[in-house]
Amino acid sequence: MMKQHLIGLFVALTVILAACDGNHGKDRPTSPDPSEQQGQPKDELALVTDSIEQDENRSDLYLRRANLYLEREQVGAAMMDVNRAITLDPKNMDAFLLLSDIYYLLGDETNITNTLNRALEVDPYDTRPMVKLAELNLLQQNYPLAFGYIDNALKINTFNPKAYFVRGMTFMARQDTVSALKNFMIAREQDADFVDPVREICKIYMAQEHPLTEQFLRESVERFPNEAMARYDLALFLQDHGAPEEALAHYDSLLSIQPENSRLLFNKGYVYFVYLGDNEKALEYFNRSLASDPTYLDALYNKGHVLEQMGDYVQAKDIYNKVLQQKPNYQLAVDAMNRIANQSE
């Protein structure tokens, strides 16, 4: 779970590694831009490429094109352009940082470290490489070194929300929730637009059933309306705390973006079944969830449970058997089979 979270933490890029096939030359455009052929303006990548052809010695252009390649999941081409930018400007800190991100995408931890250390040689007082090294050591579970890099960064500049956030995550990894919460709060205070610490605060508060949980969840949704997980967490909280109708409204908002999301469909079915007692609606959404993901055992079991509540014991028993065929130790299905057996006696 920690590694999965840190993939999003270390870089804000969503690049698929399969896009880098080892043949960097294939990543570069080899034909005229299709939009130009149709009489439309060139896209930004084509425009930057034109600028590079006019002046091949501008590192900023190579760096800009590298970012555009990454947006298109062309990792190999991005790597070539970043290295070209560094060759032209060996003190370009942004290029080193982007290169470390690319190595992270490639899973090359040795070169991440080497690149960030080179960045610190360029500018020992730039805290960004320090924070990235702290993140890497957190991922590697080298917590003392992670704390060391964060402490060095904060000695240089105490206004560093990312540093406080990473320190909070390191405390979380050490299971020190109190210290983690303190650092997340500082990160939130320093940067009100930084969503990650707010989400971590919400997670801690939800686990503790803290009285401020709902306040922070609503703040997260109001401040970051496009963050799906913030809205999802609020919906989960509301359904469990006496506001199922409002929870459904939030699920509907998320489903307008992801209409086939099996978990969202399941959650709607669960709210109708458990909190609103609407078996027909519950069955509809469990069926839709299973249509989206036929392997979703929780949806399958709950479909059986709805049918059992509706008195259709034959279909319910058949569904419970299907659940147990796939997972023999699914205790809820075992209990359900025993209930049906006892009713038939």
SULGI-V939096 format. One record per pair of residues at least 6 apart in sequence whose ideal C-beta (glycine too) atoms are under 8 Angstrom apart, sorted by the first residue. I is the first residue (numbers start at 1). J is the second residue. If there is no record, write none. Layout:
i={I I}
j={J J}
This chain:
i={2 2 2 3 5 6 6 6 6 9 9 9 9 10 10 10 10 10 10 11 11 11 13 13 13 13 15 15 15 15 16 17 17 17 17 19 19 19 19 19 20 20 20 20 20 20 21 22 23 24 24 24 24 26 27 27 27 27 27 27 27 28 29 29 29 33 33 33 35 35 35 35 36 36 42 44 45 45 45 45 48 48 48 48 49 51 51 52 52 52 52 55 57 58 59 59 59 59 59 59 59 60 62 62 62 62 62 63 63 63 63 63 63 63 65 66 66 66 66 66 66 66 67 67 69 69 69 69 70 70 75 75 75 78 78 79 79 82 82 82 82 83 85 85 86 86 86 86 89 90 91 91 93 93 93 93 93 93 96 96 96 96 96 96 97 97 97 97 97 99 100 100 100 100 100 100 103 103 103 103 104 104 109 109 112 112 113 113 116 116 116 116 117 117 119 119 119 120 120 120 125 127 127 127 127 127 127 130 130 130 130 130 130 131 131 131 131 131 131 131 133 133 134 134 134 134 134 134 134 134 134 134 134 135 135 137 137 137 137 138 138 138 138 138 141 143 143 143 146 146 147 147 150 150 150 150 153 153 154 154 154 159 160 161 161 161 161 161 161 161 162 162 164 164 164 164 164 164 165 165 165 165 165 165 165 167 168 168 168 168 168 168 168 168 168 169 169 171 171 171 171 172 172 177 177 180 180 181 181 184 184 184 184 184 185 185 187 187 187 188 188 188 188 192 193 195 195 195 195 195 198 198 198 198 198 198 199 199 199 199 199 201 202 202 202 202 202 202 203 204 205 205 205 206 206 206 206 213 214 214 217 217 217 217 218 220 220 220 220 221 221 221 221 221 224 225 228 228 228 231 231 231 232 232 232 234 235 235 235 235 235 235 236 236 238 238 238 238 239 239 239 239 239 244 244 244 245 247 247 248 248 251 251 251 251 252 254 254 255 255 255 255 258 260 261 262 262 262 262 262 262 263 265 265 265 265 265 265 266 266 266 266 266 266 266 268 269 269 269 269 269 269 269 269 269 269 270 270 272 272 272 272 272 273 273 273 273 273 273 273 279 279 279 282 282 283 283 283 283 286 286 286 286 286 287 289 289 290 290 290 290 293 295 297 297 297 297 300 300 300 301 301 301 301 301 301 301 303 304 304 304 304 304 304 304 304 304 305 305 305 307 307 307 307 308 308 308 308 313 313 313 316 316 317 317 320 320 320 320 321 323 323 324 324 324 324 327}
j={138 139 173 139 169 135 138 139 169 135 166 169 196 101 104 132 135 136 139 101 104 105 70 71 101 105 70 73 75 105 73 75 105 106 107 27 73 74 75 76 27 74 75 76 79 106 76 76 76 76 77 79 80 76 69 74 75 76 77 78 80 77 45 46 49 42 43 46 41 42 43 46 42 46 50 68 65 68 69 72 61 64 65 68 65 58 61 58 61 62 65 61 88 88 84 85 86 88 89 92 95 85 81 82 84 85 88 81 82 85 92 94 95 98 81 77 78 79 81 82 85 98 78 98 75 77 78 81 78 102 102 105 106 98 102 99 102 95 98 99 102 99 92 95 92 95 96 99 95 122 122 123 119 122 123 126 128 129 115 116 118 119 122 129 116 119 128 129 132 115 112 115 116 119 129 132 109 111 112 115 112 136 136 140 132 136 133 136 129 132 133 136 129 133 126 128 129 126 129 130 156 152 153 156 157 160 163 149 150 152 153 156 163 149 150 153 160 162 163 166 145 149 145 146 147 148 149 150 153 163 166 167 170 146 166 143 145 146 149 146 166 169 170 173 173 170 173 174 166 170 167 170 163 166 167 170 160 163 160 163 164 190 190 186 187 188 190 191 194 197 187 194 183 184 186 187 190 197 183 184 187 194 196 197 200 183 179 180 181 182 183 184 187 197 200 180 200 177 179 180 183 180 200 204 208 200 204 201 204 197 198 200 201 204 197 201 194 196 197 194 197 198 201 223 223 220 223 224 227 230 216 219 220 223 224 230 220 227 229 230 233 216 213 216 217 220 230 233 233 210 212 213 216 213 217 233 237 237 237 241 230 233 234 237 234 227 230 233 234 227 230 231 234 250 230 231 254 257 258 250 253 254 250 254 264 250 247 248 250 251 254 267 247 267 244 246 247 250 247 267 270 271 275 271 275 276 276 267 271 268 271 264 267 268 271 268 261 264 261 264 265 268 264 292 292 289 290 292 293 296 299 289 285 286 288 289 292 299 285 286 289 296 298 299 302 285 281 282 283 284 285 286 288 289 299 302 282 302 278 279 281 282 285 279 282 286 302 305 306 309 306 309 310 302 306 303 306 307 310 299 300 302 303 306 303 296 299 296 299 300 303 299 326 323 326 327 330 319 322 323 319 320 323 330 332 333 336 319 315 316 317 318 319 320 323 333 336 316 332 336 313 315 316 319 316 336 339 340 340 343 344 336 340 337 340 333 336 337 340 337 330 333 330 333 334 337 333}
